[in-house]
Amino acid sequence: MLTAIDWRAANRAVVYMLAGPIVSELPTRERSGLHGLPAMGAAADEPAVARFPQVRRQVCKRLKRHMHDLQLVDFAAYRARLENDPTEWGVVDRCCHITISRFFRDRGVFETLRRHVLPDIAACAKQERRAAQIWSAGCAAGEEPYTLRTLWDIEIASLCPDVPLIIIATDIDETMLARAREGCFAATSLRELPPHLVGQAFDRVGSRFCVKPCHREGLCFLHQDIRSEAPTASFDLVLCRYLAFTYFAPALQERALARIVNRLLPNGCLVIGTHERLPEHHPALTPLDHAPQMFRKSMLAST
């Protein structure tokens, strides 16, 4: 579990940033180590969330609703409350969970997975006579892991029919995990998914599209916080997109990356967001050709 100190390190900048003018009053040395600062080469004093208006609005709305319940008039008052009530950091932490997701998000990523990465994983697992294993970190309502499952079942399984696929999908938000386990989505969530996958993998139930039971097999949703824990298995593929390497402070990014690399099998792949970059060069990881958001773990690296 995260300590109160971890919550402060992860979320203090979000509260300061949303307070607007309060941020500019902070000394540079205090701002430089905070959670919201950029991990992608932006100006040194530009908070990461400030570059994502939809995220900012989402977090603002949650915090303002909570401040109204506390009868606090502005973010400065809430900042004072945080300094005097350590239990409030848990509330801030929950308010800062980002749940934006959809099927086939970043088409180019999934096309590369479909054409190159997943067939290689299937062939390797077949040769080693084992299941292929994937970890979707920060899975939200399940769009990413269900995309992977349907791609595997419809595009890949015929290449290696005897290779089972296990997908572990983790998230910190129990509400999102409940929606993921239900497996039913609005049409807007599927707008980027190729039509043939929609037709084969979903049943229409009223206004929603529900994943067919055959495309839920081998998929397990777990409540975990990547800042402090990870699944115990070893994986052929890990997807950690638009989470650690967008919103975490540099120190937390490095811890998350070390945890991910430790869970990757030799020759396994890590996928990050298309506009993200890793906090530092990791000696065990090499970028894939023509896929800068994908990295392969060295065969010589230990798990």
Buried (B, 14 or more C-beta within 10 A) or exposed (E): EBEEEBBBBBBBBBBBBBBEEBBEEBEEEEBEEBBBBBBEEEEEEEBBBBBBEEBBEBBBEBBBEBBEEEEBEEBBBBBEBBEEEEEBBEBBBEBBBBBEBBBBBBEEBBEBBBEBBBBBBBBBBBEEEEEBBBBBBBBBBBBBBBBBBBBBBBBBBEEBEEBBBBBBBBBBBEEBBEBBBEBBBEEEBBEBBBEEBBEBBBEEEEEBBBBBEEBBEBBEBBEBBBBBBBBEEBBBBBBBBBBBBBBBBBEBBBBBBEBBBEBBBBBBBBBBBBEBBBBEEBEBBEEBEEBEBBBBBBEEBEE
